[in-house]
Amino acid sequence: LVKNAALSFAAAFGIKETLQAIDSYKLLEARIKLVTSSTSEQVAVQQKLFDIATKTRSSYEDTVKLYAKIALSAKDYGVSQREIIDLTQTVQQAIKLSGATAAEASSGVLQFAQALGSGKLQGDELKSLFENSSRLVKAIADGYKDANGKIGVTIGDLRKLGEQGKLTTSSIVEA
């Protein structure tokens, strides 16, 4: 059945394009496998990422890349698979809403993932988010919980929190 479908696809789109599509899919599959712990989890994540891509009108490839970057970066900070999926969807939605170009969105995602990996959102990563992903910055500010439990800060306050090193991976994920 798969062989027949592949042959039909190859006939319709050309062998070169079919092989490129298969290679791309295998690479995306490998990215997910790298950050999941079982085959069943991998399959479930693939389906969730496909759903996110559909809901946010984003490419599946971009959604998988974002998920993998977030998962690799957040892994050491006790972030659950559910939180990674939710964060992937939130970031994809924010990128779409901010109207960023593909290059700006890519830069913002890279800086965001690096910030999660370093444990704090500050410096160049924060500056890049302010420049390239204004809606994501707004979402973080709106959901940020301060030490007193108050939810929501201004964009200016968020910048100050970043300068003070208070935008940690856990506080960002929670926001």
C-alpha positions in Angstrom: 0.0 0.0 0.0 2.8 2.4 0.9 4.7 1.4 -2.1 1.8 2.0 -4.4 1.1 5.4 -2.8 4.8 6.3 -3.2 4.8 5.3 -6.8 1.6 7.3 -7.5 3.2 10.3 -5.8 6.4 9.8 -7.8 4.5 9.7 -11.0 2.5 12.8 -10.2 5.4 15.0 -8.9 8.5 13.5 -10.3 11.0 11.2 -8.9 13.5 13.9 -7.8 10.8 15.9 -5.9 9.5 12.7 -4.3 13.0 11.7 -3.1 13.5 15.2 -1.7 10.2 15.0 0.1 11.0 11.6 1.6 14.4 12.9 2.7 12.8 15.9 4.3 10.2 13.8 6.1 12.9 11.4 7.4 14.9 14.4 8.8 11.9 15.8 10.5 11.1 12.3 11.9 14.7 12.1 13.2 14.4 15.5 15.0 11.3 14.3 16.8 12.9 11.0 17.6 15.8 12.8 19.2 13.7 14.4 21.8 11.1 11.8 22.5 11.6 8.7 24.6 9.5 6.0 22.8 8.0 5.2 19.5 4.5 5.8 20.8 5.5 9.2 22.2 7.1 10.0 18.8 4.0 9.1 16.9 1.8 11.1 19.3 4.1 14.1 19.1 4.1 13.9 15.3 0.3 14.0 15.2 0.2 16.9 17.7 2.7 18.9 15.6 0.7 18.2 12.5 -2.4 19.6 14.3 -0.5 22.7 15.4 0.8 23.3 11.9 -2.8 23.0 10.6 -4.3 25.3 13.3 -1.6 28.0 13.0 -1.4 27.7 9.2 2.3 27.1 9.5 4.4 24.6 7.6 4.8 21.2 9.3 8.5 21.5 8.8 8.8 24.8 10.6 6.6 23.5 13.4 8.8 20.4 13.9 12.0 22.5 13.8 10.5 24.9 16.4 9.4 22.0 18.6 12.8 20.3 18.4 14.6 23.5 19.3 12.4 24.1 22.3 12.5 20.5 23.4 16.3 20.3 23.2 16.6 23.6 25.0 14.1 23.0 27.7 14.9 19.3 28.4 17.3 20.1 31.3 14.8 22.4 33.0 12.1 19.9 33.8 9.7 21.1 31.2 7.2 18.4 30.4 6.3 17.1 26.9 2.8 18.7 27.2 4.4 22.1 28.1 6.8 21.8 25.1 3.8 21.1 22.8 1.8 24.0 24.3 4.8 26.3 24.0 5.3 25.3 20.4 1.7 26.1 19.5 1.9 29.5 21.4 5.1 30.5 19.7 3.8 29.5 16.3 0.6 31.5 16.9 2.6 34.5 18.2 4.9 34.5 15.1 1.9 34.4 12.8 0.2 37.2 14.7 3.3 39.4 14.8 3.4 39.5 11.0 7.1 38.7 11.0 8.9 37.8 7.7 10.2 34.2 7.4 13.7 35.4 8.2 12.6 37.4 11.2 10.5 34.6 12.5 13.4 32.2 12.1 15.7 34.5 13.9 13.2 35.0 16.7 12.7 31.3 17.1 16.5 30.6 17.2 17.0 33.3 19.8 14.1 32.1 21.9 15.3 28.5 21.8 18.8 29.6 22.8 17.4 31.6 25.7 15.5 28.5 26.9 18.7 26.5 26.6 20.8 29.0 28.6 18.2 29.1 31.3 17.5 32.9 30.9 16.0 35.3 28.4 18.2 38.3 28.4 20.8 40.2 26.3 20.9 39.5 22.6 18.2 36.9 22.8 15.7 39.3 24.4 16.7 42.1 22.0 16.0 39.8 19.1 12.6 38.8 20.4 11.7 42.5 20.9 12.8 43.2 17.3 11.4 40.1 15.5 8.6 38.6 17.6 6.6 41.4 19.2 3.5 39.2 19.8 5.6 36.6 21.6 7.1 39.3 23.8 3.5 40.5 24.5 2.4 37.0 25.4 5.3 36.5 27.8 4.6 39.9 29.4 0.9 39.2 29.8 1.5 35.8 31.4 4.5 36.6 33.5 4.0 36.0 37.2 6.1 38.1 39.6 7.4 37.0 43.0 4.2 38.2 44.6 2.0 36.1 42.3 0.7 39.0 40.3 0.2 38.0 36.7 1.1 40.4 33.8 3.8 43.0 33.4 4.4 45.8 31.0 6.7 45.5 28.0 9.1 47.9 29.8 9.0 45.8 32.9 9.7 42.7 30.9 12.8 44.4 29.5 14.0 45.2 33.0 13.3 41.7 34.2 15.5 40.4 31.4 18.3 42.8 32.3 18.0 41.5 35.9 18.2 37.9 34.8 14.7 37.1 36.1 13.3 35.7 32.9 14.2 32.1 33.5 13.2 29.1 31.4 10.6 28.1 34.0 9.1 31.5 34.3 8.9 31.9 30.5 7.3 28.5 30.0 4.8 29.3 32.8 4.0 32.7 31.2 
